[in-house]
Amino acid sequence: MHSINGYVYGNGPLPVLDVGQRVRWDTFSLGTEVDLHTPHWHGQTVVNNGMRYRVVA
């Protein structure tokens, strides 16, 4: 089971974002080592605890 901002299975409202807008995503994953998947955004820069990470693949 995966959720974004408290909504699971894509049943949440469609997010509307502006270019350059700073947003916060609260993500959560449940499962086993077989199906657990870390959330990531391809081609973006993510800031976590003040550190920048480039998301490549």
LOMI-400233 format. One record per residue (C-alpha): residue number from 1; residue in one letter; x, y, z. Coordinates in pm, 1 decimal. Each point is the difference from the previous one (the first is absolute). Layout:
residues N
n, res, px, py, pz
NUM, A, X, Y, Z
...
This chain:
residues 57
n, res, px, py, pz
1, M, 0.0, 0.0, 0.0
2, H, 134.7, 343.0, -93.4
3, S, -142.6, 340.9, 84.8
4, I, 66.1, 363.7, -82.9
5, N, -127.9, 264.8, 239.4
6, G, -221.4, -258.4, 168.2
7, Y, -173.4, -124.2, -316.4
8, V, 54.3, -358.0, -118.6
9, Y, -30.9, -163.9, -342.3
10, G, -22.9, 331.7, -187.7
11, N, -337.7, 94.9, 148.2
12, G, 111.3, 349.7, 109.2
13, P, -62.7, 330.7, -172.6
14, L, 218.8, 87.4, -297.7
15, P, 276.6, 232.5, 123.7
16, V, 28.2, 335.1, -176.8
17, L, 352.3, 141.4, 21.8
18, D, 162.5, 311.3, -143.7
19, V, 350.9, 6.6, -149.1
20, G, 248.8, 88.7, 272.3
21, Q, -250.7, -57.3, 280.2
22, R, 140.9, -173.6, 309.3
23, V, -213.6, -293.8, 108.7
24, R, 14.5, -260.3, 274.1
25, W, -92.5, -364.1, -60.8
26, D, -74.8, -230.1, 292.6
27, T, 54.6, -354.2, -129.3
28, F, -43.3, -338.5, 164.9
29, S, 59.8, -357.2, -118.1
30, L, -95.5, -335.7, 146.4
31, G, 100.9, -340.0, -123.6
32, T, 272.2, -259.7, 2.9
33, E, 352.8, 10.5, -135.9
34, V, -143.5, -142.2, -324.2
35, D, -245.9, 279.3, -82.9
36, L, 118.5, 300.9, 201.3
37, H, 81.9, 293.3, -229.5
38, T, 153.2, 333.3, 99.4
39, P, -192.1, 299.4, -138.5
40, H, 199.9, 208.5, -245.4
41, W, -53.4, 259.4, -271.0
42, H, 195.7, -50.5, -323.1
43, G, 206.9, 297.2, -120.0
44, Q, -66.1, 216.5, 307.5
45, T, 195.0, 135.0, 294.8
46, V, -124.8, -107.2, 342.7
47, V, 94.0, 173.3, 326.7
48, N, 2.6, -221.9, 307.9
49, N, 120.3, 127.1, 339.5
50, G, 163.5, 298.4, -168.1
51, M, 197.5, -214.1, -248.7
52, R, -64.7, 7.3, -376.2
53, Y, -25.3, -325.4, -194.7
54, R, -21.4, -30.5, -376.6
55, V, -241.9, -271.4, -113.6
56, V, 141.8, -168.2, -310.2
57, A, -176.3, -330.4, -61.3
